[in-house]
């Protein structure tokens, strides 16, 4: 693990603006981290990013988050989590971080309007699903277009749906959707799947799943909600319209980690690499939620990671309470 560079020349100019903990991202991971950090009296600052709540903030219905047996909308869940964190002293600020410097300590974060300094940093910037970038996709997200079968599959009971993609995630979600949907059609731009052998075998044996090969979606149509898609065969150029009740897109996720390129270690997919305590390669920096989770990608698992990261940050700070760093000594004597 890289050690923090304690002595920094400009620390004396930072004054009282140094936060015990700053959390980048306001989804379930970020807000859960804020709650736990606030209850530990760290007075955390949450910097929301482009969208308050992240992916869950744009989800129409959430029925699999514990504690809400009747379900609620994504924005409602975010509002409740934010209010709970603020009740204990967390501050949530709508801003977007453009640059992070973890080579100095306190860490420096730069937005279009301000600079922020933090003794500990929790990265909860999440991941964004890859988009098809076709007409109708954005407008119909939450109205028949989904990127999460686990979240939304229940709402397509006895419906016909399509799954776009050919990798492990696409087939895993297609198989999951057969619990609810009447028919699941996997549409893949190639003639062979990229998914593993076991998943392919399970999908091909499932009577509810069929396949359309060498084909891409060019448009998603609606009458208030999704009712059909436009398709094109990439070999013959043939086009046609296919009725469907739902479009589930699984062509990969893009972790929102470009901000940390060259500073925090990332895997080949771009996810931040953390250990069992959610520590990154830089001392004093943790990562939680989908930015460090290429496997589960659920609101509840992200929230758990956020809580764990905040506990780890509090303990890290507590261990150093009686041993001021050279940087802090410099600030006091300046």
N, C-alpha and C positions, 0 to 999 in steps of 0.2 A: 504494500500500500504506500502511495506517495504521501510524504509528510507535508504538513502545511508549512509554507514559507513565512514564519512568524514575523521577522522584522521587515516592515515595509516603510518606505520613506515618506509616503503621504498620509500615514495613519493620523498624524496630529491634526490634519485638516478635516477629518471626518466628524469630529466633535461627538455629539450625543446621538447621532443618527444610526449607530450600529445596533442591529437587532440581534437578539439571542438566536432566533430562528426565522428564516424566510422560507416560505413554501411556494414553489412555482407550479401553478396549476390548481384548478378549483373543481375538479371532479371528485368522485367518492374518495380517492386516495388523498388528494390534497385537503379536502374538508375534514376527513377523519384525522389526518395528521394535525390539522389546526385544532381540533377538539382536544386531542390528547396533549398537545404542546401547551394549549391555553390552560388546561386543568393543572399542568405542572408549573404554572405561573411564568411561562417563557414569553408571554405576550407576542405570539407569532403574527407575522404579516403574511397574508396570502395574496399573491399577485395572480389575478384570474387568468390572464392570457386573453385570446381573442373572444372566447365564449365562456361565460360563467357556467360552470357545470360540466364542461367538456362534452363527450359523446352522450352521456346520460341526460344532459340538459336538453337534448333534441329528441329524446325518446318519448313517444306518445303515452305508452302505458308501461308501468313497472309493476310486475306482480310476483317477482321472485326475490325481493329484498326483505329479509326478516323483520318482523315487527309491524307489518302493514298487511293484515289478512285480506283487506278489501282492495288492495292495490292502490296505486296513485300514479300520477304522471311523473315523467322525469324532472320537469321544472319544479314540481311540488316537492320531490325528494331533495333536490338541491337546496330549495328554500329552507326546508326543515333542518338539513345538515348545517347550512350556513348559520341559521339562527341559533342552533345549539352551540356551535363553536364561538359565535360572538357573545353569547351569554356568559362565557367564561373568560372573555377578554381578547379573543382573536380579532384581528383587523383584516377585513377583506377589501382589497383595493383593485378597481378595474384598471388594469394597465397591461402592457405587453413588453416583455423583456426582449431586447434586441441583441444583447451581448452579456456574456458571463465571463468573469475572470477568476478562476480558482487557483491561479498561480500565486496570488497574494492573499494575505489573511489579515483582517476579515475579508471574506469574499466580496467581490464587487459585481453588482448587477446594474446594467444600464438599460433604461427605457427611453422612448422618445422625449419624455418630459422630466426624467429625474434619474439620479443615481441612488442605489440602495447598497447597504453594507450589512453583512451577516456573519456571525460567528459560526453558525451551522446552517446548512442548506439541505432542504428536502426537495428533490426533483420529482414532480408528479405531472409531467407534461403530457402523458398519455400517448396514444397512437391514433392515427386516422385511417379508416378503411380506404383502400384504393377505390377510386370511382371509375365507372364505365365512361363517364363524360359524354353521355348521350342525352338528347332532348327528353325532358320529362323526369329525369332521375332526381334532380334536386327538388323540384316542385312536389314530387310524390313521395319523398322520404317521410315515413310515418303514416302514409296513406296507401300502403301496398308495397312500397319499396323498403327493404330492410337489409341490414348488415349483420343481424344477430338472430339466428333461429332460436337459440335458447331464450332470448328475451321476448320474441314475438310469435313464435310458432303456434302457441295456444290460440291465437286469434284467427288462425286459418284452418280450424277444425272443419273437416269434410269439404275443403276447398281444393282446387287445382293450383299448384304453384310451380314456379321454375327456380332452379338454382343455377347461377352463372359461375363457372369455374371448373377446374379439373384437378385440383390438388387435394391434399389431405383435408384441409378445412372444408372445402366444398362438399366432399363426400361424407365427412362426419356430420355436417349440418343437414345434408340431404337425408341421411339415415335417421337423424333425430326428427326431422320434419314428418317422416312417415308415421310417427305416433299420433299426429293430428290430421295432416292433409289426406285427402282422398287419393291424390296422384302427385308425384314429384318428378319433374322432368329436369335432368341435368343437361345444360347447354354448354358445350365446350368448343373452343375455337380450333382445336386440333382433333385428330382421329384417334389419339391415344391419350390416356389419363396420366397425370404426373403423380397421382396419389400412390401410396404404398400398396403392395400386393394384397394384404389382408383386407384393407378398406375396399379395394376394388372388388374383391371376391364377395364381400358382404353386400355391397351395393348392387352388384349384378344379380345376386340371388334374391334380392328383395323385390317382391312382385309389385310393389307400389312405385318402384323407380324405373324410369326409362331414360334414354339418352338421345340427344340430337348432336351430331358430330359436325366438325368443320364449319361451325356457324357462330356468328356474333349477333348481339343485339344492337340495333341501330337507333331504336326509339322506344320509349315507353308511353303508352296511351292511357287515357283515363276518362271516366265520367264521374268526376269528384274523387273516385278512388281508381286504382289500377284495374283495367279491364282487358288489355291486350298489349302485345309487344310486336315490334317490327324486327324481322330476322333477315339475315343475308348469309348465304353459303359462301365461304371465302374461296372456294375452288371454282364453283360454277358461276357465281355472281347472282344466282337466283335469289329473289326476295319474296317474302310472304308475311302475312299477319297471323299471329297465333293468339287466341284468347287465353287469358290467365287471370287468376285472382291475386297473385302476389309474385313479387320478384325479389329473390334473396341473392345478394351479390357477395361472393367470396373469392375475390381475386387477389387477396393479400391485404396486409396492413402496412402502414408506413409509420414506424415509431417517430415521435416528434423529438428527435435527438440531435438535429443538425446544429443546434445552439451550442452543443458540447463537443463538437468534432475537434479532435486534437487535444482535448483536455481530459475527458472521461473515457474510459475504455468502453468500446461498443463491440457487439458481435457482428458477424457478417451481414445480418439483416438490419443492423442499426440499433438494436435494443441495448440499453445500458447494462453492463455486466455488474452484478452484485453478488455478495456472498450471502450466507445464511442469515446474517444480521442486516441485510439490505445495504451494506456499505459498498460504495463504489471504490475505485482504486485511489481516490483522493480522500485523505483523512478529513472528517468533518462534513462529508457530503454523502447523503443517502438517496436512494431512488425507490419509488413505490408506485404501484399500479401498472398500467399497461406499458409504460415506458421501459419497464424491466420485466414484463411478463408476456412472453410470446405464446403461452400455453392456455391459461384459463380465461383471461379477458372478461371477467365478470365484475359487476359493481361491488359485490360483497367481498370478493377476494382482494380487489383493489383497496377497499376500505380497511380490511385487515392489515394489508401491507402498510398503508398510511399510518395506522395506529402504531404498528411495530417500529416504523422509522422514527416517529416522534419520541417513543420511549427510549430508543437507542440514542437519539440526539440529546435528550435530557440527561441521560446517564453520562454521556461523553462530556457534557458541560459540567456536571456535578463533580466529576473526577478532577477537573481542572480549577475548581473554585478557589482552592487554597494555594495555587501555584500560578500567579500571574505570568503571562507570557511576556517576552521582551517587548512585543508590540504594545501590549497594554501598559506596561511600565513606561514606555516612551510617551504614550498618550497622557498618562497621569502627570508626568513631569514636564510636559510641554507647556 
